[in-house]
Amino acid sequence: MAHLILASSSPRRRELLQQLGLQFDVFSPEVDESVLIGEGIAGYVQRLACIKADAISAQFPDAVVIAADTSVGVEGNFRKTRIETTCF
């Protein structure tokens, strides 16, 4: 089986993969998470997930990399969530 890497420091994502019984390593890349001018929430999280996946794939080219990103949006405003109790 291919080397599986989770490109995220999210405890919830780690828990989900563990529940599936998968063996994996965790590497959380340092990336600039600034929102680009005019960027919507869907484009933002997709862009960050791709940047994270690309960063880890460059370090481990033979691995299968899982990357994701989460933000919360309300009425067109959004931001990163660091703690589950964070809200607007």
C-alpha positions as CSV (number, residue, x, y, z in Angstrom):
1,M,0.0,0.0,0.0
2,A,1.2,3.5,-0.8
3,H,2.5,5.8,2.0
4,L,-0.4,7.9,3.1
5,I,0.1,11.4,4.5
6,L,-2.4,13.8,6.0
7,A,-1.3,17.3,5.2
8,S,-3.2,18.9,8.1
9,S,-2.9,19.5,11.8
10,S,-6.6,19.1,12.3
11,P,-7.4,16.7,15.1
12,R,-10.8,15.9,13.5
13,R,-9.3,14.9,10.2
14,R,-6.7,12.7,12.0
15,E,-9.6,11.1,14.0
16,L,-11.6,10.4,10.8
17,L,-8.6,8.6,9.2
18,Q,-8.0,6.6,12.3
19,Q,-11.7,5.6,12.4
20,L,-11.2,4.1,8.9
21,G,-8.3,2.1,10.3
22,L,-5.8,3.7,8.0
23,Q,-2.1,4.0,8.8
24,F,-0.8,7.5,7.9
25,D,1.7,10.2,8.8
26,V,0.8,13.8,9.6
27,F,2.8,16.7,8.1
28,S,1.3,20.2,8.3
29,P,3.0,22.5,5.9
30,E,3.5,26.2,6.7
31,V,1.6,28.1,4.1
32,D,0.4,31.7,3.7
33,E,-3.3,31.5,4.5
34,S,-4.1,35.1,3.6
35,V,-7.3,35.7,1.7
36,L,-6.8,37.0,-1.8
37,I,-8.7,40.1,-2.9
38,G,-12.1,39.2,-4.2
39,E,-11.7,35.5,-3.2
40,G,-14.8,33.7,-2.2
41,I,-14.9,31.1,0.6
42,A,-15.0,28.0,-1.8
43,G,-12.1,29.3,-3.9
44,Y,-10.1,30.1,-0.7
45,V,-10.4,26.7,0.9
46,Q,-9.8,24.9,-2.4
47,R,-6.7,27.0,-3.0
48,L,-5.3,26.3,0.4
49,A,-5.9,22.6,0.2
50,C,-4.1,22.5,-3.1
51,I,-1.2,24.5,-1.8
52,K,-0.9,22.2,1.2
53,A,-1.1,19.1,-1.0
54,D,1.5,20.4,-3.4
55,A,3.9,21.3,-0.5
56,I,3.8,17.8,1.0
57,S,3.8,16.1,-2.4
58,A,7.0,17.9,-3.3
59,Q,8.6,16.4,-0.1
60,F,7.1,13.0,-0.6
61,P,6.6,12.4,-4.3
62,D,5.7,8.7,-3.9
63,A,3.1,9.3,-1.2
64,V,-0.7,9.7,-1.4
65,V,-1.4,13.0,0.2
66,I,-4.7,14.1,1.7
67,A,-5.2,17.8,2.2
68,A,-8.2,19.9,3.2
69,D,-9.0,23.3,4.6
70,T,-12.0,24.6,6.6
71,S,-13.3,28.1,7.1
72,V,-16.6,29.4,8.3
73,G,-18.8,31.8,6.3
74,V,-21.8,33.8,7.2
75,E,-23.5,36.2,4.8
76,G,-20.4,36.6,2.6
77,N,-18.0,37.0,5.5
78,F,-15.6,34.2,6.4
79,R,-12.5,33.4,8.4
80,K,-10.4,30.5,9.5
81,T,-11.5,28.6,12.6
82,R,-8.8,27.5,15.0
83,I,-11.1,26.4,17.9
84,E,-14.5,24.7,17.5
85,T,-16.1,27.4,19.6
86,T,-15.0,30.3,17.4
87,C,-18.0,32.0,15.8
88,F,-19.1,35.4,14.4
